[in-house]
Amino acid sequence: MAELTVSGGTHPILKDDYASEWMGIEVVALDDGHATVRMTLRQEMLNGFGMAHGGMIFAFGDTAFALACNPANPQPGEAGINTDTITVAAGVDINFLQPAFRGQVLTAVANRRASTGRSGLYDVQIYAADPGATPTAASPAGAALPATRPGELPTDTATDAPSWELIAEFRGRSRTISKK
């Protein structure tokens, strides 16, 4: 299995995640409560209308959500970290705003909005861009991700025009449980 790496290491939840591997998901950035992932839409990810199948968009957002919910390198005894638990989805909603098409590059930006006890709330914005779009410092592939401004389209700093289109909003409710 090809490894999806983060700073030279594999995120534990991706080790045997064959769905994310098949989808070609690449981890762009991880931080506590935050994840950014990217993939390119392929022919087999399209529905009968020639646009991205909703299930593909959902699965892509769900991977970003899972990465934001679970620390990449949990350390025993670290404040708030218990290596005997995992965080999973308790419920999710998705709103499809625009279609995406074959060859477009998708970027999902997941952020924790709230966390209390074993429950959390996360928002994931999913953007699409044509393969020729040049990433800028304000675009999802650049250093300054739109993570702190949910719903705001990244812009091309040279023209101040949107370079990525917001295609879906995903909201996830998480629950931390025992690994069993």
Secondary structure, DSSP 8 states (H G I E B T S, - for coil): ----EETTEE-GGGTT-HHHHHHT-EEEEEETTEEEEEEE--GGGB-TTSBB-HHHHHHHHHHHHHHHHS-SS--TT-TT--TTEEEEEEEEEEEE-S--BTT-EEEEEEEEEEEETTEEEEEEEEEEE-TT----TTSTTSSS-GGGSTT---EETTTTEE-SEEEEEEEEEEEEEE--
